[in-house]
Amino acid sequence: MNTDTTTDITFDIQKIRADFPILETKVHNNKTLVYLDNAATSQKPKSVLDALQSYYTTQNANIHRGAHFMASKSTQDYENTRLTVKNFLNAKHTEEIIFTRGVTEAINLVAQTWGRQNLQKGDEILLSTMEHHSNIVPWQLIAEEKGAVIKVIPINDNGEILLDEYEKLLSPKTKLLTICHVSNALGTINPLEKMIPLAKKFGTTIFVDGAQASVHLTIDVQKLDADFYAFSGHKVYAPTGIGILYGKMDILEKMPPYHGGGEMIKDVSFEKSTYNVVPHKFEAGTPNIADAIALKNALDYLQNFDKNALHAHEQALLQYATQEMQKIEGLKIIGQAKEKISVISFVVEGVHHSDIGTLLDMEGVAIRTGHHCTQPLHKRLGLDGSARISFALYNTLEEIDIFINALKKAIKMLL
């Protein structure tokens, strides 16, 4: 048993945990919550919770159009978040940052605007075996409408892209490569620095789903040369219902609007309407103002940490959990990529994954079970589902010990 809850002397884990009030929650049988479902959504620090409280109690107003103090203050704070995100992604222009509800809406936005405008019959959309359903279904919808063809990049048994096979799939017909930066089910970090230049040789447009990467990796959209990049606020310690779509300015300017309504227009008549400039062209109606403002607090909180210390902490959690889980008879870890973030999916021989989740919950340990919105991936691996643990900066080695003991107890009860 390892009771050391720190992995780096510069990384004060107990101070960090104090920033997240929910971690003191008591669940079944008065057990303190052990939250290991961070790939689904993260918990929120006090600075984010305070931002929401402050907005609604001191400045609640609509933005961009009001002539009073609170409207001006809310507009300024909203746009300050856009600037913060621009710096977080190292985008070239602040206007390249579009607020969405999350990655799912960002993908649908691009599919229904860029996709409808640019895809033609016979064009090919390339995605990987490990994609989340949100990066599959929107493309199926537009492909069916336009007569485009979806092709799938295969993976090996460790959950890694087969680069040779990927390169064979590329051709002048490849109009779009849409791929997760990091797999939500396997934790695999895809080699985008190799994949994107290969696709660019054919003039392929690149969409990157950064939902799992944004909280763990340093993102540089200019260096990646991604045409689109999206992430969700609730994965980076911000509220739910707020997300980001980055797009290169020259591409965004050519795209039609996604939704119609207020703010996205320049001039409206019953005969014809003209549209606002980017990014406002894609932000119809009253936006999610409070959560957008709180996103800045979340990114500020995340960027307060030394990146090397944060990475070392999360990797130590991953390595320790992997080591201890491999000692359990009948347990198989799904996905053993050389490059991965702190996500572990697993199955136990003779035990259903949902039963594991139920019994762990009774011990106060929150994990995810099911197909994790990656049914094609699980089918490729010969599984109907799996159990998944995923770590955040506030998790500890001691919590892994609690998980391991609870897992052993659950397996013993189920076999």
KEKE-3310 file (N, C-alpha, C; in steps of 0.2 Angstrom, whole numbers, plus 5000, padded with zeros to 4 digits):
npx = (5004:5002:5004:5009:5004:5009:5018:5027:5038:5035:5022:5008:4997:4987:4984:4979:4968:4960:4954:4944:4928:4919:4926:4925:4914:4902:4897:4890:4887:4893:4906:4920:4920:4929:4934:4935:4931:4935:4937:4925:4919:4926:4929:4925:4935:4935:4937:4931:4917:4915:4915:4904:4894:4897:4894:4880:4875:4880:4882:4873:4868:4863:4874:4885:4875:4869:4867:4871:4879:4881:4879:4890:4900:4898:4900:4913:4920:4916:4922:4935:4937:4937:4949:4958:4957:4961:4975:4978:4976:4986:4981:4981:4973:4961:4948:4947:4941:4927:4913:4904:4893:4900:4912:4904:4894:4903:4908:4897:4893:4904:4902:4889:4891:4904:4906:4894:4896:4907:4910:4908:4900:4908:4919:4931:4930:4941:4943:4947:4948:4946:4937:4926:4908:4902:4911:4909:4895:4890:4897:4893:4880:4881:4889:4880:4870:4878:4884:4897:4911:4915:4930:4940:4953:4964:4969:4981:4983:4986:4980:4984:4987:4989:5001:5007:4996:4987:4993:4992:4978:4976:4973:4970:4956:4954:4946:4944:4951:4947:4949:4952:4963:4967:4962:4947:4943:4954:4965:4976:4988:4987:4998:4998:5007:5014:5004:4996:5004:5006:4993:4991:4998:4989:4980:4971:4958:4959:4952:4952:4948:4949:4944:4949:4962:4964:4965:4976:4987:4999:4993:4995:4989:4993:5006:5002:4995:4982:4966:4954:4950:4944:4937:4930:4923:4919:4928:4940:4940:4930:4913:4899:4891:4898:4909:4923:4926:4940:4945:4953:4955:4953:4946:4935:4929:4924:4914:4896:4883:4878:4868:4853:4848:4848:4862:4871:4869:4871:4862:4845:4831:4814:4816:4830:4844:4860:4876:4885:4902:4915:4919:4906:4896:4894:4888:4874:4860:4856:4870:4879:4883:4887:4894:4904:4911:4916:4924:4936:4941:4943:4953:4963:4966:4971:4982:4990:4998:5014:5019:5027:5027:5014:5011:5020:5014:5002:5006:5013:5002:4995:5005:5007:4994:4992:5002:4998:4985:4988:4993:4981:4973:4965:4962:4962:4970:4964:4971:4987:4995:5011:5012:5002:4988:4981:4971:4963:4956:4947:4944:4937:4939:4926:4917:4905:4906:4898:4893:4905:4906:4895:4897:4909:4905:4897:4907:4911:4919:4920:4918:4918:4907:4903:4902:4908:4904:4911:4908:4912:4925:4926:4920:4930:4939:4934:4924:4910:4909:4917:4926:4931:4944:4949:4960:4963:4971:4969:4968:4975:4988:4985:4971:4970:4975:4963:4954:4959:4959:4945:4941:4946:4939:4926:4928:4930:4917:4909:4914)
npy = (4994:5011:5026:5039:5054:5063:5068:5076:5088:5102:5102:5104:5094:5093:5106:5109:5100:5106:5116:5112:5110:5099:5087:5084:5078:5066:5050:5034:5025:5034:5037:5045:5053:5046:5052:5046:5049:5058:5059:5060:5071:5085:5090:5106:5120:5132:5145:5145:5142:5153:5163:5161:5163:5177:5183:5181:5188:5200:5206:5202:5202:5205:5204:5214:5222:5230:5246:5250:5249:5236:5228:5232:5228:5214:5211:5214:5205:5193:5194:5195:5182:5176:5181:5175:5161:5161:5164:5152:5142:5146:5153:5163:5174:5183:5183:5171:5162:5154:5153:5139:5126:5115:5102:5093:5101:5110:5101:5098:5110:5113:5103:5105:5117:5121:5108:5105:5115:5112:5098:5085:5073:5058:5063:5060:5057:5056:5047:5040:5024:5025:5035:5046:5045:5058:5063:5055:5053:5066:5068:5057:5060:5072:5066:5057:5065:5073:5063:5059:5049:5039:5035:5023:5025:5012:5004:4997:4983:4988:5000:5010:5022:5015:5020:5018:5012:5022:5032:5026:5027:5040:5052:5062:5063:5064:5074:5078:5076:5071:5070:5063:5071:5065:5049:5046:5034:5026:5033:5036:5046:5053:5054:5068:5077:5070:5065:5076:5084:5075:5073:5086:5087:5083:5093:5092:5096:5099:5093:5094:5085:5090:5087:5078:5081:5094:5097:5090:5092:5103:5114:5120:5127:5133:5128:5115:5116:5114:5116:5117:5116:5109:5111:5106:5115:5109:5099:5105:5110:5119:5125:5115:5115:5125:5128:5128:5132:5133:5140:5143:5159:5163:5152:5152:5164:5161:5152:5148:5154:5145:5145:5155:5171:5184:5195:5188:5194:5207:5216:5216:5212:5209:5205:5201:5196:5201:5196:5196:5199:5187:5182:5183:5179:5166:5165:5165:5173:5175:5171:5158:5166:5167:5155:5155:5166:5161:5151:5157:5159:5145:5141:5150:5145:5132:5135:5141:5131:5123:5116:5105:5099:5096:5087:5077:5073:5068:5057:5049:5045:5037:5028:5021:5016:5008:4998:4992:4987:4978:4967:4961:4946:4940:4953:4964:4977:4989:4995:5000:5010:5018:5032:5040:5048:5050:5039:5024:5010:4995:4977:4963:4946:4936:4944:4957:4973:4983:4979:4979:4993:4997:4991:4997:5010:5008:5008:5021:5025:5033:5028:5025:5016:5005:5009:5020:5030:5025:5014:5008:5007:4998:4987:4984:4979:4968:4969:4972:4983:4992:4995:5011:5021:5038:5051:5067:5083:5084:5071:5057:5046:5039:5038:5029:5018:5015:5013:5001:4992:4992:4987:4974:4969:4969:4961:4949:4947:4945:4934)
npz = (5000:4996:5004:5001:4996:4987:4972:4968:4975:4973:4970:4978:4984:4993:4996:4984:4983:4992:4985:4979:4983:4982:4984:4997:4999:5006:5002:4999:5014:5022:5016:5010:4995:4981:4967:4951:4938:4928:4915:4909:4915:4924:4941:4949:4953:4967:4963:4950:4954:4962:4952:4945:4954:4957:4945:4943:4954:4954:4941:4931:4915:4898:4883:4873:4867:4876:4884:4897:4913:4918:4907:4899:4908:4908:4895:4892:4901:4895:4883:4887:4891:4878:4873:4882:4879:4866:4869:4876:4867:4858:4846:4831:4829:4840:4835:4830:4839:4844:4853:4859:4864:4868:4863:4855:4849:4842:4832:4825:4820:4811:4803:4797:4791:4785:4780:4772:4763:4757:4754:4742:4731:4732:4738:4752:4769:4783:4797:4814:4821:4835:4838:4846:4848:4845:4835:4825:4821:4817:4805:4797:4795:4786:4776:4771:4766:4756:4748:4751:4757:4771:4778:4788:4799:4804:4819:4830:4842:4854:4854:4846:4832:4816:4807:4794:4787:4788:4780:4768:4765:4762:4749:4734:4735:4749:4758:4771:4787:4802:4819:4835:4847:4858:4864:4872:4878:4878:4881:4873:4865:4850:4836:4830:4825:4815:4807:4802:4793:4783:4778:4774:4762:4752:4752:4762:4774:4791:4806:4823:4838:4853:4866:4876:4877:4880:4894:4898:4889:4882:4870:4854:4841:4830:4828:4826:4815:4813:4805:4811:4829:4844:4860:4876:4890:4902:4904:4907:4920:4920:4919:4914:4897:4890:4877:4865:4849:4838:4823:4808:4802:4788:4783:4791:4788:4775:4778:4779:4790:4806:4815:4815:4820:4833:4835:4826:4814:4802:4795:4793:4783:4777:4765:4763:4772:4780:4786:4802:4806:4808:4825:4828:4819:4820:4833:4837:4846:4863:4872:4883:4895:4908:4911:4901:4905:4917:4912:4909:4922:4925:4916:4919:4932:4929:4922:4931:4936:4937:4922:4920:4933:4934:4924:4928:4940:4935:4927:4936:4944:4934:4931:4943:4946:4935:4937:4949:4945:4936:4943:4947:4946:4931:4926:4913:4905:4894:4880:4878:4874:4869:4871:4881:4890:4907:4908:4910:4904:4907:4908:4917:4918:4917:4924:4923:4917:4921:4934:4941:4942:4950:4962:4966:4967:4979:4988:4988:4977:4962:4945:4928:4917:4903:4885:4883:4874:4862:4853:4840:4843:4854:4848:4838:4847:4852:4862:4872:4881:4894:4910:4916:4923:4927:4929:4937:4941:4955:4960:4970:4975:4986:4984:4974:4980:4988:4978:4972:4982:4984:4971:4971:4981:4975:4964:4970:4976:4965:4958)
capx = (5000:5006:5000:5012:4999:5012:5022:5032:5037:5032:5015:5005:4991:4982:4981:4975:4961:4956:4951:4938:4924:4915:4930:4924:4907:4901:4893:4887:4890:4898:4913:4922:4920:4935:4931:4939:4928:4937:4937:4918:4918:4930:4926:4926:4938:4931:4937:4926:4911:4914:4914:4897:4890:4898:4891:4873:4873:4883:4882:4869:4865:4865:4880:4886:4870:4866:4870:4871:4886:4882:4880:4896:4905:4898:4903:4920:4922:4915:4927:4941:4938:4939:4956:4962:4956:4966:4982:4978:4977:4990:4978:4984:4968:4956:4942:4946:4938:4920:4910:4899:4891:4905:4915:4899:4891:4908:4909:4891:4894:4908:4899:4884:4893:4910:4904:4889:4898:4914:4910:4904:4899:4914:4924:4932:4931:4945:4943:4950:4944:4945:4933:4920:4902:4901:4915:4907:4888:4889:4900:4889:4874:4883:4891:4874:4867:4882:4887:4904:4912:4919:4935:4942:4960:4964:4973:4984:4979:4988:4976:4988:4986:4994:5003:5007:4989:4984:4996:4989:4971:4977:4973:4967:4949:4953:4944:4944:4954:4944:4952:4953:4970:4968:4956:4943:4943:4961:4970:4981:4989:4988:5004:4996:5013:5016:4998:4993:5008:5005:4987:4991:5001:4984:4976:4966:4956:4960:4948:4955:4944:4953:4941:4953:4969:4965:4967:4982:4993:5000:4990:4997:4985:4997:5011:4999:4993:4975:4961:4949:4952:4938:4937:4924:4925:4919:4934:4946:4938:4925:4906:4896:4887:4902:4915:4927:4929:4945:4945:4958:4951:4952:4941:4929:4926:4920:4908:4890:4881:4876:4861:4851:4845:4851:4869:4874:4867:4873:4856:4839:4825:4810:4819:4837:4848:4867:4878:4890:4909:4918:4916:4899:4892:4892:4886:4867:4856:4860:4875:4880:4887:4891:4899:4909:4916:4919:4929:4942:4944:4946:4959:4968:4968:4975:4988:4994:5003:5020:5017:5031:5025:5007:5012:5023:5009:4997:5009:5014:4995:4994:5010:5005:4987:4993:5006:4994:4980:4991:4994:4975:4972:4960:4961:4965:4969:4962:4975:4993:4999:5017:5010:4995:4987:4980:4965:4964:4950:4949:4939:4939:4937:4920:4914:4902:4909:4893:4893:4910:4905:4890:4900:4914:4901:4895:4913:4913:4923:4916:4921:4913:4907:4899:4906:4911:4903:4915:4906:4916:4932:4925:4919:4936:4943:4930:4921:4903:4910:4923:4926:4936:4946:4953:4963:4964:4976:4967:4968:4981:4990:4980:4964:4971:4975:4956:4951:4962:4956:4938:4940:4948:4933:4921:4929:4929:4910:4906:4916)
capy = (5000:5017:5031:5045:5057:5068:5065:5082:5093:5108:5100:5103:5090:5094:5113:5108:5097:5111:5121:5108:5108:5093:5081:5082:5075:5060:5046:5028:5023:5040:5036:5051:5052:5045:5053:5044:5049:5064:5060:5062:5078:5087:5094:5113:5124:5137:5151:5144:5143:5160:5167:5160:5167:5184:5185:5181:5192:5207:5209:5198:5207:5203:5207:5217:5227:5235:5253:5251:5247:5229:5225:5233:5224:5207:5210:5215:5199:5188:5195:5193:5174:5174:5182:5170:5155:5163:5162:5145:5138:5150:5155:5169:5180:5182:5182:5164:5158:5154:5150:5134:5122:5110:5099:5090:5107:5112:5097:5099:5117:5113:5098:5108:5123:5119:5101:5106:5120:5110:5091:5083:5066:5054:5065:5056:5059:5051:5047:5034:5018:5027:5041:5047:5045:5064:5064:5050:5054:5072:5067:5052:5064:5076:5062:5054:5071:5075:5058:5058:5042:5039:5029:5023:5023:5006:5004:4990:4980:4993:5006:5016:5023:5012:5026:5015:5011:5029:5035:5022:5030:5047:5053:5069:5063:5065:5081:5080:5072:5073:5065:5065:5072:5060:5045:5046:5027:5022:5038:5036:5052:5052:5057:5073:5080:5066:5064:5082:5086:5070:5075:5093:5086:5082:5099:5090:5100:5095:5095:5090:5085:5091:5086:5075:5083:5101:5098:5087:5093:5110:5115:5125:5126:5136:5123:5109:5117:5112:5120:5117:5113:5111:5108:5107:5118:5105:5094:5109:5112:5125:5123:5112:5119:5130:5125:5132:5130:5137:5139:5148:5165:5163:5147:5154:5169:5158:5147:5151:5154:5139:5147:5162:5175:5190:5195:5185:5198:5214:5220:5212:5215:5204:5202:5198:5198:5200:5193:5199:5197:5182:5176:5184:5176:5159:5165:5168:5173:5176:5165:5156:5171:5166:5149:5158:5170:5156:5147:5160:5157:5138:5141:5154:5141:5127:5138:5143:5126:5121:5111:5099:5096:5093:5081:5072:5070:5064:5051:5045:5042:5033:5022:5017:5012:5002:4993:4989:4984:4972:4962:4958:4941:4941:4959:4966:4984:4990:5001:5001:5015:5021:5039:5041:5052:5047:5036:5017:5006:4988:4972:4958:4940:4933:4949:4962:4980:4988:4976:4982:5000:4997:4989:5002:5015:5007:5010:5028:5026:5034:5027:5025:5009:5006:5009:5027:5033:5023:5008:5005:5005:4992:4981:4982:4976:4962:4970:4976:4988:4991:5000:5016:5026:5043:5055:5074:5085:5083:5064:5055:5039:5035:5036:5023:5012:5014:5010:4995:4988:4991:4983:4967:4966:4968:4955:4943:4946:4944:4928)
capz = (5000:4996:5007:4999:4991:4983:4968:4967:4981:4971:4968:4984:4982:4998:4995:4977:4985:4996:4981:4976:4989:4981:4986:5004:4999:5009:4998:5002:5020:5024:5013:5007:4988:4977:4960:4946:4932:4926:4907:4908:4917:4929:4946:4948:4959:4970:4959:4945:4957:4964:4946:4943:4960:4957:4939:4944:4960:4954:4935:4926:4910:4891:4881:4866:4864:4881:4885:4904:4916:4919:4901:4897:4911:4906:4888:4893:4904:4890:4877:4890:4890:4871:4873:4886:4875:4861:4871:4878:4861:4854:4840:4828:4830:4845:4832:4827:4844:4844:4859:4858:4870:4869:4857:4851:4845:4837:4827:4821:4817:4806:4798:4794:4787:4781:4777:4767:4758:4753:4752:4736:4730:4731:4743:4757:4776:4786:4804:4816:4825:4842:4838:4850:4843:4842:4830:4819:4818:4812:4798:4794:4792:4781:4771:4768:4762:4751:4744:4753:4759:4777:4778:4795:4800:4809:4825:4833:4848:4859:4853:4842:4825:4811:4802:4787:4784:4787:4774:4762:4764:4760:4742:4733:4737:4756:4759:4778:4792:4808:4823:4842:4849:4864:4865:4879:4881:4879:4884:4868:4862:4843:4833:4825:4822:4809:4803:4799:4787:4778:4775:4771:4755:4748:4753:4766:4779:4797:4812:4829:4844:4859:4872:4881:4876:4882:4901:4899:4885:4879:4864:4850:4835:4824:4827:4824:4808:4813:4803:4817:4835:4848:4867:4881:4896:4908:4905:4910:4927:4919:4920:4908:4893:4887:4874:4861:4842:4835:4816:4804:4800:4781:4782:4795:4784:4769:4780:4781:4797:4808:4817:4813:4826:4835:4836:4820:4808:4801:4793:4792:4781:4775:4758:4763:4778:4779:4792:4805:4805:4813:4827:4830:4814:4823:4840:4837:4852:4870:4874:4889:4897:4915:4910:4897:4910:4922:4908:4910:4928:4925:4912:4923:4937:4926:4919:4937:4938:4933:4917:4921:4939:4933:4920:4932:4945:4932:4924:4942:4945:4928:4931:4949:4945:4930:4940:4954:4942:4932:4948:4949:4941:4927:4924:4907:4903:4887:4877:4881:4870:4872:4873:4883:4896:4913:4907:4910:4903:4909:4909:4921:4915:4921:4928:4919:4919:4925:4941:4945:4943:4955:4969:4968:4970:4986:4992:4987:4971:4956:4939:4922:4914:4897:4879:4883:4867:4857:4851:4835:4846:4858:4843:4836:4852:4854:4869:4872:4885:4899:4915:4915:4928:4924:4934:4937:4945:4962:4963:4974:4975:4991:4981:4969:4984:4989:4972:4971:4987:4982:4965:4973:4985:4971:4960:4975:4977:4959:4955)
cpx = (5004:5002:5003:5007:5002:5017:5028:5032:5035:5024:5011:4998:4986:4979:4977:4968:4957:4952:4945:4933:4921:4919:4929:4917:4907:4896:4891:4891:4895:4905:4914:4923:4928:4932:4936:4936:4929:4937:4930:4917:4923:4926:4928:4930:4934:4931:4932:4919:4910:4913:4907:4892:4891:4894:4883:4871:4876:4882:4878:4866:4867:4871:4880:4881:4867:4870:4872:4878:4886:4882:4887:4901:4905:4901:4910:4923:4921:4920:4934:4943:4940:4947:4961:4962:4961:4973:4983:4979:4983:4988:4981:4979:4963:4949:4941:4943:4931:4917:4904:4897:4896:4908:4909:4896:4896:4908:4902:4891:4898:4905:4894:4885:4898:4908:4899:4891:4904:4913:4905:4904:4906:4920:4925:4933:4935:4944:4946:4945:4942:4940:4927:4914:4901:4906:4914:4900:4887:4891:4896:4883:4876:4885:4885:4871:4871:4885:4894:4905:4917:4924:4938:4949:4961:4969:4976:4981:4981:4984:4980:4987:4991:4996:5004:5001:4986:4987:4993:4982:4971:4977:4970:4960:4948:4952:4945:4947:4951:4945:4953:4961:4972:4961:4953:4943:4949:4966:4976:4981:4991:4994:5002:5002:5016:5010:4996:4998:5007:4998:4987:4994:4995:4979:4970:4964:4956:4955:4950:4950:4948:4950:4945:4960:4970:4967:4973:4988:4993:4998:4993:4994:4989:5003:5008:4997:4986:4971:4956:4951:4946:4940:4931:4926:4924:4924:4940:4944:4933:4918:4904:4892:4891:4908:4918:4928:4934:4944:4950:4953:4949:4946:4934:4925:4922:4914:4902:4888:4878:4869:4859:4847:4848:4859:4873:4873:4870:4867:4851:4834:4821:4813:4825:4840:4856:4870:4884:4897:4910:4921:4909:4894:4890:4890:4879:4864:4860:4864:4875:4885:4891:4896:4905:4914:4919:4924:4936:4945:4947:4952:4965:4971:4972:4982:4993:4999:5009:5018:5020:5029:5018:5007:5015:5019:5004:5000:5011:5008:4994:4999:5008:4999:4988:4997:5002:4988:4982:4993:4987:4974:4965:4958:4965:4964:4969:4966:4981:4998:5005:5016:5003:4994:4984:4972:4967:4957:4952:4943:4942:4936:4931:4916:4911:4904:4904:4892:4899:4909:4900:4893:4905:4910:4899:4901:4915:4917:4919:4920:4916:4913:4902:4904:4909:4910:4908:4914:4910:4923:4931:4923:4925:4940:4939:4926:4914:4904:4916:4922:4932:4937:4950:4954:4963:4969:4975:4967:4975:4982:4986:4974:4965:4971:4967:4953:4953:4959:4948:4936:4941:4942:4927:4921:4928:4921:4907:4908:4914)
cpy = (5006:5023:5038:5048:5063:5065:5070:5087:5100:5107:5099:5100:5092:5101:5113:5105:5102:5116:5118:5106:5101:5087:5079:5079:5068:5056:5040:5027:5028:5040:5043:5049:5051:5046:5052:5044:5056:5065:5061:5069:5079:5090:5102:5116:5130:5144:5151:5145:5150:5165:5167:5164:5174:5186:5186:5186:5199:5210:5206:5203:5203:5207:5210:5222:5232:5241:5255:5248:5240:5225:5226:5229:5217:5206:5210:5208:5193:5188:5193:5186:5172:5175:5177:5163:5156:5161:5155:5140:5140:5151:5161:5175:5178:5180:5174:5159:5159:5150:5145:5131:5117:5107:5096:5096:5109:5108:5097:5105:5116:5108:5101:5114:5122:5113:5102:5111:5117:5102:5090:5076:5063:5057:5060:5059:5054:5052:5040:5030:5021:5033:5041:5047:5052:5066:5059:5052:5060:5071:5061:5056:5068:5072:5059:5059:5073:5069:5057:5051:5043:5033:5029:5021:5017:5008:4997:4988:4984:4999:5012:5016:5019:5017:5024:5014:5018:5032:5032:5025:5037:5048:5060:5069:5064:5072:5083:5074:5075:5068:5067:5066:5067:5056:5045:5039:5024:5027:5039:5043:5051:5057:5063:5076:5077:5066:5070:5084:5081:5071:5081:5092:5086:5088:5097:5095:5096:5098:5090:5091:5085:5090:5083:5078:5090:5102:5094:5089:5101:5110:5121:5124:5128:5131:5117:5110:5114:5117:5122:5114:5114:5107:5110:5110:5113:5100:5098:5113:5118:5121:5119:5117:5125:5126:5130:5128:5135:5135:5144:5153:5164:5157:5149:5159:5167:5154:5151:5151:5147:5140:5154:5165:5181:5189:5193:5189:5205:5219:5215:5215:5209:5201:5199:5200:5197:5199:5196:5196:5191:5185:5176:5180:5169:5159:5168:5168:5175:5170:5163:5160:5169:5160:5151:5162:5166:5152:5150:5159:5150:5138:5145:5149:5135:5129:5141:5137:5125:5115:5104:5095:5093:5087:5075:5069:5066:5057:5047:5041:5036:5026:5018:5013:5007:4997:4989:4985:4978:4966:4958:4952:4941:4948:4961:4973:4985:4996:5002:5005:5017:5028:5039:5045:5047:5044:5028:5014:4999:4984:4967:4951:4937:4938:4955:4969:4984:4985:4979:4990:5001:4996:4994:5008:5015:5008:5017:5030:5027:5033:5026:5018:5010:5006:5016:5031:5031:5015:5005:5003:4998:4986:4979:4978:4970:4963:4973:4982:4987:4996:5005:5020:5032:5048:5063:5076:5084:5076:5062:5048:5035:5034:5030:5017:5010:5011:5003:4990:4987:4987:4976:4964:4965:4962:4949:4941:4943:4937:4922)
cpz = (5000:4998:5005:4994:4987:4978:4966:4972:4979:4969:4975:4983:4987:4998:4989:4979:4988:4992:4978:4981:4988:4983:4993:5004:5002:5004:5002:5009:5023:5022:5010:4999:4985:4970:4955:4939:4928:4918:4905:4909:4923:4935:4946:4954:4961:4966:4953:4948:4959:4958:4944:4948:4959:4951:4940:4950:4959:4947:4929:4921:4903:4888:4874:4864:4870:4882:4892:4907:4916:4912:4898:4901:4909:4899:4888:4896:4899:4885:4880:4890:4883:4870:4877:4882:4869:4863:4873:4873:4856:4847:4838:4830:4836:4841:4829:4833:4844:4850:4857:4864:4872:4862:4852:4846:4840:4831:4822:4817:4811:4800:4794:4790:4782:4777:4771:4762:4754:4751:4746:4736:4728:4735:4749:4764:4780:4793:4807:4820:4832:4843:4843:4846:4841:4837:4824:4816:4814:4805:4794:4791:4786:4775:4767:4763:4756:4746:4746:4756:4765:4776:4785:4795:4805:4814:4827:4839:4854:4859:4850:4835:4821:4806:4795:4784:4783:4781:4768:4760:4761:4752:4741:4734:4745:4757:4767:4782:4799:4814:4830:4843:4854:4864:4872:4882:4882:4882:4879:4865:4854:4840:4828:4822:4816:4805:4799:4793:4781:4774:4771:4763:4750:4748:4758:4772:4786:4803:4818:4835:4850:4865:4878:4882:4880:4890:4903:4895:4884:4872:4860:4843:4829:4823:4824:4817:4807:4810:4808:4823:4840:4855:4871:4887:4902:4909:4907:4916:4926:4920:4913:4903:4889:4883:4869:4854:4839:4827:4813:4801:4792:4779:4785:4791:4778:4771:4781:4788:4799:4810:4815:4819:4827:4836:4829:4814:4808:4800:4791:4789:4779:4768:4759:4770:4777:4786:4795:4804:4810:4819:4828:4825:4816:4830:4840:4844:4858:4872:4881:4893:4903:4914:4906:4901:4914:4918:4909:4917:4929:4921:4916:4929:4935:4924:4925:4939:4934:4928:4918:4927:4938:4929:4924:4937:4941:4929:4930:4944:4940:4929:4937:4948:4940:4933:4945:4951:4938:4937:4950:4943:4937:4924:4918:4905:4896:4884:4881:4876:4873:4875:4875:4889:4902:4913:4907:4910:4904:4909:4914:4919:4920:4925:4923:4922:4923:4932:4944:4947:4949:4962:4971:4970:4977:4991:4991:4981:4965:4950:4934:4919:4908:4891:4879:4877:4862:4855:4846:4838:4850:4853:4840:4841:4855:4860:4868:4877:4890:4905:4914:4921:4924:4929:4932:4941:4953:4965:4966:4973:4981:4989:4977:4974:4986:4984:4971:4976:4986:4976:4967:4977:4980:4967:4964:4976:4971:4956:4959)
residu = (MET:ASN:THR:ASP:THR:THR:THR:ASP:ILE:THR:PHE:ASP:ILE:GLN:LYS:ILE:ARG:ALA:ASP:PHE:PRO:ILE:LEU:GLU:THR:LYS:VAL:HIS:ASN:ASN:LYS:THR:LEU:VAL:TYR:LEU:ASP:ASN:ALA:ALA:THR:SER:GLN:LYS:PRO:LYS:SER:VAL:LEU:ASP:ALA:LEU:GLN:SER:TYR:TYR:THR:THR:GLN:ASN:ALA:ASN:ILE:HIS:ARG:GLY:ALA:HIS:PHE:MET:ALA:SER:LYS:SER:THR:GLN:ASP:TYR:GLU:ASN:THR:ARG:LEU:THR:VAL:LYS:ASN:PHE:LEU:ASN:ALA:LYS:HIS:THR:GLU:GLU:ILE:ILE:PHE:THR:ARG:GLY:VAL:THR:GLU:ALA:ILE:ASN:LEU:VAL:ALA:GLN:THR:TRP:GLY:ARG:GLN:ASN:LEU:GLN:LYS:GLY:ASP:GLU:ILE:LEU:LEU:SER:THR:MET:GLU:HIS:HIS:SER:ASN:ILE:VAL:PRO:TRP:GLN:LEU:ILE:ALA:GLU:GLU:LYS:GLY:ALA:VAL:ILE:LYS:VAL:ILE:PRO:ILE:ASN:ASP:ASN:GLY:GLU:ILE:LEU:LEU:ASP:GLU:TYR:GLU:LYS:LEU:LEU:SER:PRO:LYS:THR:LYS:LEU:LEU:THR:ILE:CYS:HIS:VAL:SER:ASN:ALA:LEU:GLY:THR:ILE:ASN:PRO:LEU:GLU:LYS:MET:ILE:PRO:LEU:ALA:LYS:LYS:PHE:GLY:THR:THR:ILE:PHE:VAL:ASP:GLY:ALA:GLN:ALA:SER:VAL:HIS:LEU:THR:ILE:ASP:VAL:GLN:LYS:LEU:ASP:ALA:ASP:PHE:TYR:ALA:PHE:SER:GLY:HIS:LYS:VAL:TYR:ALA:PRO:THR:GLY:ILE:GLY:ILE:LEU:TYR:GLY:LYS:MET:ASP:ILE:LEU:GLU:LYS:MET:PRO:PRO:TYR:HIS:GLY:GLY:GLY:GLU:MET:ILE:LYS:ASP:VAL:SER:PHE:GLU:LYS:SER:THR:TYR:ASN:VAL:VAL:PRO:HIS:LYS:PHE:GLU:ALA:GLY:THR:PRO:ASN:ILE:ALA:ASP:ALA:ILE:ALA:LEU:LYS:ASN:ALA:LEU:ASP:TYR:LEU:GLN:ASN:PHE:ASP:LYS:ASN:ALA:LEU:HIS:ALA:HIS:GLU:GLN:ALA:LEU:LEU:GLN:TYR:ALA:THR:GLN:GLU:MET:GLN:LYS:ILE:GLU:GLY:LEU:LYS:ILE:ILE:GLY:GLN:ALA:LYS:GLU:LYS:ILE:SER:VAL:ILE:SER:PHE:VAL:VAL:GLU:GLY:VAL:HIS:HIS:SER:ASP:ILE:GLY:THR:LEU:LEU:ASP:MET:GLU:GLY:VAL:ALA:ILE:ARG:THR:GLY:HIS:HIS:CYS:THR:GLN:PRO:LEU:HIS:LYS:ARG:LEU:GLY:LEU:ASP:GLY:SER:ALA:ARG:ILE:SER:PHE:ALA:LEU:TYR:ASN:THR:LEU:GLU:GLU:ILE:ASP:ILE:PHE:ILE:ASN:ALA:LEU:LYS:LYS:ALA:ILE:LYS:MET:LEU:LEU)
# end
